């Protein structure tokens, strides 16, 4: 469980500058995830092979990764994530 935290100013060469959720069913609630970056994907939260519950989080000031296709990803949630009341704001 990741609850009521300020996760700020982190960087990852892989996915998940703020939080990486890999093969788990984590409960992520009421966190402020700000100014995090990732060289791969999911600057704020990166979820792969996971089925987390993500409720009431703020992801802000995250520099989104721009893929070659032009897509931008401040967070990446693959199949199985339950997202509720998630506010995401990115920086250009």
N, C-alpha and C positions, 0 to 999 in steps of 0.2 A: 504494500500500500504506500502510495506517495500522496500525502495529504497536507495542505496548508503550508507550502514551501514557497520561497522565492528562489528561483533558479535563474541565475544571471551571469552573463558574460563568458559563457563556455564556448569552446570550439572543438570540433571533431573532424578528423581526416576521413572518417567513415560516416555513418548515418547517425543522426540524433545529437545535435549540439547541446540541447537541453536534457532530453531523456531519450534513451534507446530502449525500446521494449521488444525483446527478441524471445520468441517461443515461450510466452507466458500469458497469463490472464490477469495482469496487474490491474489494480484499482487506482486511478489517477484523478484526484479531486481537489478543487479549490486551490490550484497553484497559480502563481504568476511566473511565467516563463518568458524572460526578456533578454534581448541583446545576445542571443546565442546564434552560432553559425555552424555549418557543416559543409565540407567539401564534396560530399556525395549527395545526400538528400535529407530532408527533414531537419532543417535548422533548429526548430523548436522541439518537435517530437517525431521520432522515427519508429514505426511499428512494422515488424515483419514476422511472419509465421506466428502471430500473436492474436489474442482475442481480448484485449483490455477493455475496461469500462473507463471512459474519459468524461468527467462531468464538471462543469462550472470552472473551466480553466481559462486564463487569459494568456495568449501567446502574442507578444508585441515586440516591435523593434527588431524582429528577426530578419536577417538578410536572407531572402529566398535564393535557393540554388536555381540557376537557369540551365535547363538541359538543352542539348543540341536541337531538340524539337521546338524550343522556345517556351516550354512549360516552366512555371515557377512553383517551387514546393517549399513553403514555410513549415509544413508538416506533411508526413506521408503516412496514411493509414491504409493498409492493405485489407483485403477481405477479412471480416470477423470482428472488427473494432466497433464498439458501441459508443458513439459520440453524442453528447448532450450538452447544450449551453456552452459551446466552445466559441470564444471570440478570438479571431486571428487578425492582427494588423501587421503589415510588413513595411519595410523601409525601402525606398528606391535608391 
